[in-house]
Every structure is written in structure tokens, then in C-alpha cells.
Amino acid sequence: MPIYEYYCRACNTKFERLQPMNAANEAIVCPAGHEGAVRALSLIARPITGSGAERGNIGTCG
Ligand SMILES: [Zn+2]
């Protein structure tokens, strides 16, 4: 089962929680008992494609 990171705005706390596929729409309750915790966004930085800054990686043909 995947572990997702959630963030509770009520107590400003991050916590991890197992989320099975069939419970994706369940309300998340933080360890302190607050409902409405939101899933924390991934901190993995992804390069934005189409910015025109992808130079220097051109292979030679032939
Ligand atoms: Zn909370």
C-alpha cells in the first residue's frame, strides 16, 4: 500500500498515512483528531517542458 503524506492546517502538522486504493476519497483525520487534512504535495522538483531552456544535450546525427 502506498504511503501518502498529509498536512493538517488545523494543528499545522504533517503526518503519513496508508491509503488503499479503495479509500482514496475517505476523509483524512489527523492524529490530533482534526478532519479535512489535505494531501501534501510532492517536493520533487520537475523541470517544466517547453521553456526553451533545454539546450546542451543535442546528440550528433551519424
Ligand atoms: Zn490536526
N, CA, C, O and the ligand as a Tripos MOL2 file, in Angstrom:
@<TRIPOS>MOLECULE
protein
  249   247    63     0     0
PROTEIN
NO_CHARGES

@<TRIPOS>ATOM
      1 N           0.8380   -1.2000    0.0000 N.3       1 MET1
      2 CA          0.0000    0.0000    0.0000 C.3       1 MET1
      3 C           0.8740    1.2510    0.0000 C.2       1 MET1
      4 O           1.8860    1.3070    0.6990 O.2       1 MET1
      5 N           0.4950    2.2160   -0.7570 N.am      2 PRO2
      6 CA          1.2940    3.4350   -0.7960 C.3       2 PRO2
      7 C           1.0760    4.2830    0.4530 C.2       2 PRO2
      8 O          -0.0130    4.3120    1.0250 O.2       2 PRO2
      9 N           2.1150    4.9530    0.8480 N.am      3 ILE3
     10 CA          2.0260    5.8530    1.9990 C.3       3 ILE3
     11 C           2.0320    7.2790    1.4740 C.2       3 ILE3
     12 O           2.9360    7.6840    0.7430 O.2       3 ILE3
     13 N           1.0190    8.0250    1.8540 N.am      4 TYR4
     14 CA          0.9370    9.4110    1.4270 C.3       4 TYR4
     15 C           1.1970   10.3300    2.6110 C.2       4 TYR4
     16 O           0.9680    9.9770    3.7680 O.2       4 TYR4
     17 N           1.6690   11.4890    2.2910 N.am      5 GLU5
     18 CA          1.9220   12.4710    3.3300 C.3       5 GLU5
     19 C           0.7820   13.4750    3.3390 C.2       5 GLU5
     20 O           0.3920   14.0070    2.2990 O.2       5 GLU5
     21 N           0.2670   13.7180    4.5040 N.am      6 TYR6
     22 CA         -0.8430   14.6470    4.6420 C.3       6 TYR6
     23 C          -0.4450   15.7980    5.5540 C.2       6 TYR6
     24 O           0.4780   15.7050    6.3640 O.2       6 TYR6
     25 N          -1.1720   16.8660    5.3860 N.am      7 TYR7
     26 CA         -0.8920   18.0620    6.1670 C.3       7 TYR7
     27 C          -2.1870   18.5780    6.7760 C.2       7 TYR7
     28 O          -3.1770   18.7810    6.0730 O.2       7 TYR7
     29 N          -2.1720   18.7870    8.0750 N.am      8 CYS8
     30 CA         -3.3470   19.3020    8.7640 C.3       8 CYS8
     31 C          -3.1420   20.7790    9.0390 C.2       8 CYS8
     32 O          -2.2070   21.1810    9.7310 O.2       8 CYS8
     33 N          -4.0390   21.5730    8.4820 N.am      9 ARG9
     34 CA         -3.9160   23.0150    8.6740 C.3       9 ARG9
     35 C          -4.4010   23.4390   10.0520 C.2       9 ARG9
     36 O          -4.0590   24.5190   10.5340 O.2       9 ARG9
     37 N          -5.1960   22.5850   10.6800 N.am     10 ALA10
     38 CA         -5.7420   22.9460   11.9900 C.3      10 ALA10
     39 C          -4.6410   22.9760   13.0500 C.2      10 ALA10
     40 O          -4.6000   23.8770   13.8890 O.2      10 ALA10
     41 N          -3.7520   21.9860   13.0050 N.am     11 CYS11
     42 CA         -2.6890   21.9310   14.0030 C.3      11 CYS11
     43 C          -1.3130   22.0560   13.3600 C.2      11 CYS11
     44 O          -0.2870   21.8930   14.0210 O.2      11 CYS11
     45 N          -1.3060   22.3500   12.0610 N.am     12 ASN12
     46 CA         -0.0530   22.6080   11.3630 C.3      12 ASN12
     47 C           0.9130   21.4370   11.5110 C.2      12 ASN12
     48 O           2.0720   21.6040   11.8900 O.2      12 ASN12
     49 N           0.4100   20.2740   11.2060 N.am     13 THR13
     50 CA          1.2080   19.0680   11.3990 C.3      13 THR13
     51 C           1.1810   18.2200   10.1300 C.2      13 THR13
     52 O           0.1590   18.1090    9.4530 O.2      13 THR13
     53 N           2.3070   17.6420    9.8390 N.am     14 LYS14
     54 CA          2.3790   16.6870    8.7450 C.3      14 LYS14
     55 C           2.3850   15.2790    9.3090 C.2      14 LYS14
     56 O           2.9840   15.0090   10.3500 O.2      14 LYS14
     57 N           1.7160   14.4000    8.6130 N.am     15 PHE15
     58 CA          1.7100   13.0040    9.0570 C.3      15 PHE15
     59 C           1.5510   12.1070    7.8470 C.2      15 PHE15
     60 O           1.0390   12.5090    6.8020 O.2      15 PHE15
     61 N           2.0080   10.8790    8.0250 N.am     16 GLU16
     62 CA          1.9150    9.9210    6.9390 C.3      16 GLU16
     63 C           0.7790    8.9550    7.2040 C.2      16 GLU16
     64 O           0.4380    8.6590    8.3500 O.2      16 GLU16
     65 N           0.2030    8.4730    6.1160 N.am     17 ARG17
     66 CA         -0.9550    7.6050    6.2770 C.3      17 ARG17
     67 C          -1.0180    6.6260    5.1190 C.2      17 ARG17
     68 O          -0.8010    6.9910    3.9640 O.2      17 ARG17
     69 N          -1.3130    5.4050    5.4400 N.am     18 LEU18
     70 CA         -1.5250    4.4150    4.3970 C.3      18 LEU18
     71 C          -2.8750    4.6470    3.7360 C.2      18 LEU18
     72 O          -3.8820    4.8280    4.4210 O.2      18 LEU18
     73 N          -2.8990    4.6440    2.4470 N.am     19 GLN19
     74 CA         -4.1480    4.8620    1.7360 C.3      19 GLN19
     75 C          -4.3480    3.7810    0.6880 C.2      19 GLN19
     76 O          -3.7320    3.8070   -0.3770 O.2      19 GLN19
     77 N          -5.2040    2.8440    1.0030 N.am     20 PRO20
     78 CA         -5.5360    1.8480   -0.0150 C.3      20 PRO20
     79 C          -6.2920    2.4800   -1.1630 C.2      20 PRO20
     80 O          -6.8840    3.5510   -1.0300 O.2      20 PRO20
     81 N          -6.2590    1.7990   -2.2890 N.am     21 MET21
     82 CA         -6.8560    2.3450   -3.4970 C.3      21 MET21
     83 C          -8.3450    2.6580   -3.3190 C.2      21 MET21
     84 O          -8.8470    3.6590   -3.8310 O.2      21 MET21
     85 N          -9.0290    1.7970   -2.5940 N.am     22 ASN22
     86 CA        -10.4750    1.9580   -2.4780 C.3      22 ASN22
     87 C         -10.8740    2.9370   -1.3850 C.2      22 ASN22
     88 O         -12.0580    3.0830   -1.0810 O.2      22 ASN22
     89 N          -9.8990    3.6040   -0.7960 N.am     23 ALA23
     90 CA        -10.2110    4.5640    0.2590 C.3      23 ALA23
     91 C          -9.6750    5.9420   -0.0890 C.2      23 ALA23
     92 O          -9.4060    6.7720    0.7800 O.2      23 ALA23
     93 N          -9.5300    6.1550   -1.3860 N.am     24 ALA24
     94 CA         -8.9100    7.4130   -1.8140 C.3      24 ALA24
     95 C          -9.7870    8.6120   -1.4970 C.2      24 ALA24
     96 O          -9.2950    9.7310   -1.3510 O.2      24 ALA24
     97 N         -11.0740    8.3750   -1.3900 N.am     25 ASN25
     98 CA        -11.9810    9.5020   -1.1750 C.3      25 ASN25
     99 C         -12.4360    9.6300    0.2750 C.2      25 ASN25
    100 O         -13.3420   10.4010    0.5900 O.2      25 ASN25
    101 N         -11.7990    8.8720    1.1370 N.am     26 GLU26
    102 CA        -12.1730    8.9770    2.5370 C.3      26 GLU26
    103 C         -11.6410   10.2640    3.1460 C.2      26 GLU26
    104 O         -10.6130   10.7980    2.7290 O.2      26 GLU26
    105 N         -12.3640   10.7430    4.1350 N.am     27 ALA27
    106 CA        -11.8990   11.9290    4.8310 C.3      27 ALA27
    107 C         -10.6900   11.5570    5.6820 C.2      27 ALA27
    108 O         -10.6800   10.5340    6.3660 O.2      27 ALA27
    109 N          -9.6930   12.3960    5.6230 N.am     28 ILE28
    110 CA         -8.4750   12.1290    6.3620 C.3      28 ILE28
    111 C          -8.5290   12.8550    7.7040 C.2      28 ILE28
    112 O          -8.7970   14.0540    7.7770 O.2      28 ILE28
    113 N          -8.2680   12.0970    8.7480 N.am     29 VAL29
    114 CA         -8.2520   12.6800   10.0850 C.3      29 VAL29
    115 C          -6.8250   12.6510   10.6060 C.2      29 VAL29
    116 O          -6.1590   11.6160   10.5820 O.2      29 VAL29
    117 N          -6.3760   13.7820   11.0680 N.am     30 CYS30
    118 CA         -5.0080   13.8730   11.5620 C.3      30 CYS30
    119 C          -4.9130   13.1800   12.9200 C.2      30 CYS30
    120 O          -5.9360   12.9100   13.5490 O.2      30 CYS30
    121 N          -3.6860   12.8880   13.3800 N.am     31 PRO31
    122 CA         -3.5190   12.2060   14.6730 C.3      31 PRO31
    123 C          -4.1680   12.9550   15.8340 C.2      31 PRO31
    124 O          -4.4910   12.3600   16.8630 O.2      31 PRO31
    125 N          -4.3550   14.2550   15.6650 N.am     32 ALA32
    126 CA         -4.9690   15.0350   16.7400 C.3      32 ALA32
    127 C          -6.4890   15.0270   16.6570 C.2      32 ALA32
    128 O          -7.1620   15.5300   17.5560 O.2      32 ALA32
    129 N          -7.0320   14.4590   15.5860 N.am     33 GLY33
    130 CA         -8.4770   14.3150   15.5060 C.3      33 GLY33
    131 C          -9.1550   15.3390   14.6080 C.2      33 GLY33
    132 O         -10.3830   15.3950   14.5600 O.2      33 GLY33
    133 N          -8.3820   16.1460   13.9010 N.am     34 HIS34
    134 CA         -8.9930   17.1250   13.0100 C.3      34 HIS34
    135 C          -9.3290   16.4730   11.6750 C.2      34 HIS34
    136 O          -8.5480   15.6940   11.1290 O.2      34 HIS34
    137 N         -10.4820   16.8020   11.1740 N.am     35 GLU35
    138 CA        -10.8420   16.3120    9.8430 C.3      35 GLU35
    139 C         -10.4290   17.3380    8.7940 C.2      35 GLU35
    140 O         -10.2280   18.5170    9.0850 O.2      35 GLU35
    141 N         -10.3120   16.8550    7.5930 N.am     36 GLY36
    142 CA        -10.0390   17.7740    6.4920 C.3      36 GLY36
    143 C          -8.5640   17.9830    6.2220 C.2      36 GLY36
    144 O          -8.1750   19.0040    5.6560 O.2      36 GLY36
    145 N          -7.7380   17.0250    6.6220 N.am     37 ALA37
    146 CA         -6.3310   17.1490    6.2830 C.3      37 ALA37
    147 C          -6.1580   16.9940    4.7740 C.2      37 ALA37
    148 O          -6.8700   16.2230    4.1300 O.2      37 ALA37
    149 N          -5.2330   17.7140    4.2420 N.am     38 VAL38
    150 CA         -5.0310   17.6850    2.8000 C.3      38 VAL38
    151 C          -3.7410   16.9490    2.4730 C.2      38 VAL38
    152 O          -2.8050   16.9080    3.2710 O.2      38 VAL38
    153 N          -3.7160   16.3820    1.3040 N.am     39 ARG39
    154 CA         -2.5300   15.6450    0.8980 C.3      39 ARG39
    155 C          -1.4120   16.6250    0.5810 C.2      39 ARG39
    156 O          -1.5970   17.5760   -0.1780 O.2      39 ARG39
    157 N          -0.2670   16.3840    1.1660 N.am     40 ALA40
    158 CA          0.8670   17.2630    0.9350 C.3      40 ALA40
    159 C           1.4100   17.0200   -0.4660 C.2      40 ALA40
    160 O           1.4820   15.8860   -0.9410 O.2      40 ALA40
    161 N           1.7810   18.0910   -1.0990 N.am     41 LEU41
    162 CA          2.3110   17.9730   -2.4430 C.3      41 LEU41
    163 C           3.7030   17.3870   -2.4060 C.2      41 LEU41
    164 O           4.4590   17.5700   -1.4510 O.2      41 LEU41
    165 N           4.0130   16.6890   -3.4540 N.am     42 SER42
    166 CA          5.3470   16.1180   -3.5510 C.3      42 SER42
    167 C           6.3860   17.2150   -3.6990 C.2      42 SER42
    168 O           6.1690   18.2190   -4.3780 O.2      42 SER42
    169 N           7.5000   17.0010   -3.0600 N.am     43 LEU43
    170 CA          8.5420   18.0270   -3.0880 C.3      43 LEU43
    171 C           9.5320   17.7740   -4.2130 C.2      43 LEU43
    172 O          10.5770   18.4200   -4.2940 O.2      43 LEU43
    173 N           9.1960   16.8370   -5.0700 N.am     44 ILE44
    174 CA         10.0930   16.5300   -6.1680 C.3      44 ILE44
    175 C           9.9700   17.6100   -7.2350 C.2      44 ILE44
    176 O           8.8900   17.8370   -7.7810 O.2      44 ILE44
    177 N          11.0500   18.2510   -7.5150 N.am     45 ALA45
    178 CA         11.0330   19.3250   -8.4980 C.3      45 ALA45
    179 C          11.0880   18.7350   -9.9010 C.2      45 ALA45
    180 O          11.9560   17.9260  -10.2280 O.2      45 ALA45
    181 N          10.1470   19.1600  -10.7010 N.am     46 ARG46
    182 CA         10.1150   18.6740  -12.0710 C.3      46 ARG46
    183 C          10.4050   19.8200  -13.0290 C.2      46 ARG46
    184 O           9.8550   20.9130  -12.8890 O.2      46 ARG46
    185 N          11.2540   19.5690  -13.9830 N.am     47 PRO47
    186 CA         11.5420   20.6290  -14.9500 C.3      47 PRO47
    187 C          10.3340   20.8830  -15.8420 C.2      47 PRO47
    188 O           9.6480   19.9570  -16.2740 O.2      47 PRO47
    189 N          10.1010   22.1290  -16.0960 N.am     48 ILE48
    190 CA          8.9680   22.4930  -16.9400 C.3      48 ILE48
    191 C           9.3710   22.3620  -18.4040 C.2      48 ILE48
    192 O          10.3250   22.9920  -18.8620 O.2      48 ILE48
    193 N           8.6400   21.5460  -19.1130 N.am     49 THR49
    194 CA          8.9830   21.3300  -20.5150 C.3      49 THR49
    195 C           8.4550   22.4860  -21.3560 C.2      49 THR49
    196 O           7.4520   23.1170  -21.0210 O.2      49 THR49
    197 N           9.1320   22.7350  -22.4180 N.am     50 GLY50
    198 CA          8.6950   23.7780  -23.3310 C.3      50 GLY50
    199 C           9.1640   25.1590  -22.9360 C.2      50 GLY50
    200 O           8.6710   26.1600  -23.4560 O.2      50 GLY50
    201 N          10.1060   25.2210  -22.0260 N.am     51 SER51
    202 CA         10.5990   26.5180  -21.6110 C.3      51 SER51
    203 C          11.6700   27.0370  -22.5530 C.2      51 SER51
    204 O          12.0510   28.2060  -22.4880 O.2      51 SER51
    205 N          12.1560   26.1660  -23.4280 N.am     52 GLY52
    206 CA         13.1710   26.5860  -24.3740 C.3      52 GLY52
    207 C          14.5550   26.6740  -23.7570 C.2      52 GLY52
    208 O          15.4690   27.2660  -24.3320 O.2      52 GLY52
    209 N          14.6980   26.0890  -22.5990 N.am     53 ALA53
    210 CA         15.9970   26.1630  -21.9140 C.3      53 ALA53
    211 C          16.7080   24.8070  -21.9220 C.2      53 ALA53
    212 O          17.6870   24.5970  -21.2070 O.2      53 ALA53
    213 N          16.2010   23.9170  -22.7300 N.am     54 GLU54
    214 CA         16.8000   22.5920  -22.7640 C.3      54 GLU54
    215 C          17.8330   22.5020  -23.8720 C.2      54 GLU54
    216 O          17.6210   21.8480  -24.8930 O.2      54 GLU54
    217 N          18.9210   23.1520  -23.6580 N.am     55 ARG55
    218 CA         19.9780   23.1200  -24.6530 C.3      55 ARG55
    219 C          21.2070   22.4390  -24.0490 C.2      55 ARG55
    220 O          21.3380   22.2960  -22.8340 O.2      55 ARG55
    221 N          22.1040   22.0250  -24.9540 N.am     56 GLY56
    222 CA         23.3390   21.4340  -24.4850 C.3      56 GLY56
    223 C          23.2650   19.9180  -24.4280 C.2      56 GLY56
    224 O          24.2190   19.2780  -23.9860 O.2      56 GLY56
    225 N          22.1900   19.3430  -24.8490 N.am     57 ASN57
    226 CA         22.0530   17.8960  -24.8200 C.3      57 ASN57
    227 C          21.6900   17.3690  -26.2120 C.2      57 ASN57
    228 O          20.9380   16.4060  -26.3600 O.2      57 ASN57
    229 N          22.2380   18.0200  -27.1980 N.am     58 ILE58
    230 CA         21.9120   17.6460  -28.5700 C.3      58 ILE58
    231 C          22.9200   16.6030  -29.0600 C.2      58 ILE58
    232 O          24.1280   16.8400  -29.0530 O.2      58 ILE58
    233 N          22.4070   15.4510  -29.4820 N.am     59 GLY59
    234 CA         23.2940   14.3970  -29.9820 C.3      59 GLY59
    235 C          23.6400   14.6500  -31.4390 C.2      59 GLY59
    236 O          22.9040   15.3180  -32.1650 O.2      59 GLY59
    237 N          24.7490   14.1140  -31.8400 N.am     60 THR60
    238 CA         25.1540   14.2720  -33.2350 C.3      60 THR60
    239 C          24.5080   13.2070  -34.0910 C.2      60 THR60
    240 O          24.3690   12.0590  -33.6690 O.2      60 THR60
    241 N          24.1180   13.5820  -35.2780 N.am     61 CYS61
    242 CA         23.4980   12.6320  -36.1900 C.3      61 CYS61
    243 C          24.5640   11.9630  -37.0410 C.2      61 CYS61
    244 O          25.3670   12.6370  -37.6860 O.2      61 CYS61
    245 N          24.5690   10.6520  -37.0410 N.am     62 GLY62
    246 CA         25.5310    9.9660  -37.8550 C.3      62 GLY62
    247 C          26.7310    9.6950  -37.0520 C.2      62 GLY62
    248 O          27.6900    9.1100  -37.5550 O.2      62 GLY62
    249 ZN         -4.8010   18.3540   13.1760 Zn       63 ZN63
@<TRIPOS>BOND
     1     1     2 1
     2     2     3 1
     3     3     4 2
     4     3     5 am
     5     5     6 1
     6     6     7 1
     7     7     8 2
     8     7     9 am
     9     9    10 1
    10    10    11 1
    11    11    12 2
    12    11    13 am
    13    13    14 1
    14    14    15 1
    15    15    16 2
    16    15    17 am
    17    17    18 1
    18    18    19 1
    19    19    20 2
    20    19    21 am
    21    21    22 1
    22    22    23 1
    23    23    24 2
    24    23    25 am
    25    25    26 1
    26    26    27 1
    27    27    28 2
    28    27    29 am
    29    29    30 1
    30    30    31 1
    31    31    32 2
    32    31    33 am
    33    33    34 1
    34    34    35 1
    35    35    36 2
    36    35    37 am
    37    37    38 1
    38    38    39 1
    39    39    40 2
    40    39    41 am
    41    41    42 1
    42    42    43 1
    43    43    44 2
    44    43    45 am
    45    45    46 1
    46    46    47 1
    47    47    48 2
    48    47    49 am
    49    49    50 1
    50    50    51 1
    51    51    52 2
    52    51    53 am
    53    53    54 1
    54    54    55 1
    55    55    56 2
    56    55    57 am
    57    57    58 1
    58    58    59 1
    59    59    60 2
    60    59    61 am
    61    61    62 1
    62    62    63 1
    63    63    64 2
    64    63    65 am
    65    65    66 1
    66    66    67 1
    67    67    68 2
    68    67    69 am
    69    69    70 1
    70    70    71 1
    71    71    72 2
    72    71    73 am
    73    73    74 1
    74    74    75 1
    75    75    76 2
    76    75    77 am
    77    77    78 1
    78    78    79 1
    79    79    80 2
    80    79    81 am
    81    81    82 1
    82    82    83 1
    83    83    84 2
    84    83    85 am
    85    85    86 1
    86    86    87 1
    87    87    88 2
    88    87    89 am
    89    89    90 1
    90    90    91 1
    91    91    92 2
    92    91    93 am
    93    93    94 1
    94    94    95 1
    95    95    96 2
    96    95    97 am
    97    97    98 1
    98    98    99 1
    99    99   100 2
   100    99   101 am
   101   101   102 1
   102   102   103 1
   103   103   104 2
   104   103   105 am
   105   105   106 1
   106   106   107 1
   107   107   108 2
   108   107   109 am
   109   109   110 1
   110   110   111 1
   111   111   112 2
   112   111   113 am
   113   113   114 1
   114   114   115 1
   115   115   116 2
   116   115   117 am
   117   117   118 1
   118   118   119 1
   119   119   120 2
   120   119   121 am
   121   121   122 1
   122   122   123 1
   123   123   124 2
   124   123   125 am
   125   125   126 1
   126   126   127 1
   127   127   128 2
   128   127   129 am
   129   129   130 1
   130   130   131 1
   131   131   132 2
   132   131   133 am
   133   133   134 1
   134   134   135 1
   135   135   136 2
   136   135   137 am
   137   137   138 1
   138   138   139 1
   139   139   140 2
   140   139   141 am
   141   141   142 1
   142   142   143 1
   143   143   144 2
   144   143   145 am
   145   145   146 1
   146   146   147 1
   147   147   148 2
   148   147   149 am
   149   149   150 1
   150   150   151 1
   151   151   152 2
   152   151   153 am
   153   153   154 1
   154   154   155 1
   155   155   156 2
   156   155   157 am
   157   157   158 1
   158   158   159 1
   159   159   160 2
   160   159   161 am
   161   161   162 1
   162   162   163 1
   163   163   164 2
   164   163   165 am
   165   165   166 1
   166   166   167 1
   167   167   168 2
   168   167   169 am
   169   169   170 1
   170   170   171 1
   171   171   172 2
   172   171   173 am
   173   173   174 1
   174   174   175 1
   175   175   176 2
   176   175   177 am
   177   177   178 1
   178   178   179 1
   179   179   180 2
   180   179   181 am
   181   181   182 1
   182   182   183 1
   183   183   184 2
   184   183   185 am
   185   185   186 1
   186   186   187 1
   187   187   188 2
   188   187   189 am
   189   189   190 1
   190   190   191 1
   191   191   192 2
   192   191   193 am
   193   193   194 1
   194   194   195 1
   195   195   196 2
   196   195   197 am
   197   197   198 1
   198   198   199 1
   199   199   200 2
   200   199   201 am
   201   201   202 1
   202   202   203 1
   203   203   204 2
   204   203   205 am
   205   205   206 1
   206   206   207 1
   207   207   208 2
   208   207   209 am
   209   209   210 1
   210   210   211 1
   211   211   212 2
   212   211   213 am
   213   213   214 1
   214   214   215 1
   215   215   216 2
   216   215   217 am
   217   217   218 1
   218   218   219 1
   219   219   220 2
   220   219   221 am
   221   221   222 1
   222   222   223 1
   223   223   224 2
   224   223   225 am
   225   225   226 1
   226   226   227 1
   227   227   228 2
   228   227   229 am
   229   229   230 1
   230   230   231 1
   231   231   232 2
   232   231   233 am
   233   233   234 1
   234   234   235 1
   235   235   236 2
   236   235   237 am
   237   237   238 1
   238   238   239 1
   239   239   240 2
   240   239   241 am
   241   241   242 1
   242   242   243 1
   243   243   244 2
   244   243   245 am
   245   245   246 1
   246   246   247 1
   247   247   248 2
@<TRIPOS>SUBSTRUCTURE
     1 MET1         2 RESIDUE 1 A MET
     2 PRO2         6 RESIDUE 1 A PRO
     3 ILE3        10 RESIDUE 1 A ILE
     4 TYR4        14 RESIDUE 1 A TYR
     5 GLU5        18 RESIDUE 1 A GLU
     6 TYR6        22 RESIDUE 1 A TYR
     7 TYR7        26 RESIDUE 1 A TYR
     8 CYS8        30 RESIDUE 1 A CYS
     9 ARG9        34 RESIDUE 1 A ARG
    10 ALA10       38 RESIDUE 1 A ALA
    11 CYS11       42 RESIDUE 1 A CYS
    12 ASN12       46 RESIDUE 1 A ASN
    13 THR13       50 RESIDUE 1 A THR
    14 LYS14       54 RESIDUE 1 A LYS
    15 PHE15       58 RESIDUE 1 A PHE
    16 GLU16       62 RESIDUE 1 A GLU
    17 ARG17       66 RESIDUE 1 A ARG
    18 LEU18       70 RESIDUE 1 A LEU
    19 GLN19       74 RESIDUE 1 A GLN
    20 PRO20       78 RESIDUE 1 A PRO
    21 MET21       82 RESIDUE 1 A MET
    22 ASN22       86 RESIDUE 1 A ASN
    23 ALA23       90 RESIDUE 1 A ALA
    24 ALA24       94 RESIDUE 1 A ALA
    25 ASN25       98 RESIDUE 1 A ASN
    26 GLU26      102 RESIDUE 1 A GLU
    27 ALA27      106 RESIDUE 1 A ALA
    28 ILE28      110 RESIDUE 1 A ILE
    29 VAL29      114 RESIDUE 1 A VAL
    30 CYS30      118 RESIDUE 1 A CYS
    31 PRO31      122 RESIDUE 1 A PRO
    32 ALA32      126 RESIDUE 1 A ALA
    33 GLY33      130 RESIDUE 1 A GLY
    34 HIS34      134 RESIDUE 1 A HIS
    35 GLU35      138 RESIDUE 1 A GLU
    36 GLY36      142 RESIDUE 1 A GLY
    37 ALA37      146 RESIDUE 1 A ALA
    38 VAL38      150 RESIDUE 1 A VAL
    39 ARG39      154 RESIDUE 1 A ARG
    40 ALA40      158 RESIDUE 1 A ALA
    41 LEU41      162 RESIDUE 1 A LEU
    42 SER42      166 RESIDUE 1 A SER
    43 LEU43      170 RESIDUE 1 A LEU
    44 ILE44      174 RESIDUE 1 A ILE
    45 ALA45      178 RESIDUE 1 A ALA
    46 ARG46      182 RESIDUE 1 A ARG
    47 PRO47      186 RESIDUE 1 A PRO
    48 ILE48      190 RESIDUE 1 A ILE
    49 THR49      194 RESIDUE 1 A THR
    50 GLY50      198 RESIDUE 1 A GLY
    51 SER51      202 RESIDUE 1 A SER
    52 GLY52      206 RESIDUE 1 A GLY
    53 ALA53      210 RESIDUE 1 A ALA
    54 GLU54      214 RESIDUE 1 A GLU
    55 ARG55      218 RESIDUE 1 A ARG
    56 GLY56      222 RESIDUE 1 A GLY
    57 ASN57      226 RESIDUE 1 A ASN
    58 ILE58      230 RESIDUE 1 A ILE
    59 GLY59      234 RESIDUE 1 A GLY
    60 THR60      238 RESIDUE 1 A THR
    61 CYS61      242 RESIDUE 1 A CYS
    62 GLY62      246 RESIDUE 1 A GLY
    63 ZN63       249 GROUP 0 **** ****
